[in-house]
Amino acid sequence: KGGKVDHAMIEKLVSKFEELEKSCPLKHLKIILNLYLSLLHLLLGNYSKAEECLKRELKLAEDDLNLLCRAYMHFVWLYMITGNFKKAEDFAKKALKIAEEL
């Protein structure tokens, strides 16, 4: 209500998504779940946890250039949101290099 973040609801979602991610055998779904988990952690202000989720996404995406490019871009917005513009730029350059190869 009124633009406020319902922390309790988001924490419940985090718990459910974490359960799904741990038990999920499908790589692409695990990638999506880690992306959503990172977004939920961003809403809660848990930037280090958001980064952990994106690192898991990145590891899962290593063997697919398209997924790897997207994972790098997810890091770009994490670092833009947290004000770490140098890291955001570094990841943007990595994503651009891959995008040029695709």
C-alpha positions, -999 to +999 in steps of 0.1 A: +000+000+000+012+035-008+043+023-026+058+006+005+076-027+002+059-055+021+091-071+035+073-101+051+057-110+018+089-107-001+108-128+025+082-155+020+087-154-017+125-156-012+120-187+010+098-204-016+121-195-045+152-208-026+134-241-020+126-244-057+161-234-068+177-260-045+154-288-057+152-279-094+170-302-118+165-278-148+194-254-155+174-228-173+148-227-145+175-224-119+189-194-138+155-177-138+150-185-101+183-169-092+175-138-113+142-135-094+158-141-061+183-114-069+155-089-077+137-098-044+169-093-024+173-059-042+138-049-030+148-059+005+181-040+003+201-072+006+227-063-020+252-089-011+226-116-013+214-103-046+250-105-058+253-141-046+222-151-066+237-135-097+270-153-092+250-186-092+232-175-123+266-166-139+281-200-130+251-218-145+253-197-177+290-203-184+286-226-213+259-206-232+270-173-247+234-159-249+227-167-212+262-155-202+256-121-219+223-118-200+239-127-167+265-100-173+238-075-179+220-084-147+253-076-129+253-042-147+220-032-131+230-045-097+261-024-097+243+006-112+217+004-084+244+001-057+264+029-072+294+008-082+297+023-117+331+009-124+320-027-119+288-019-139+310-006-168+333-037-166+303-061-168+287-040-196+319-043-216+319-081-211+283-083-222+290-061-253+319-083-263+298-114-262+268-097-279+291-087-308+301-124-312+265-137-313 
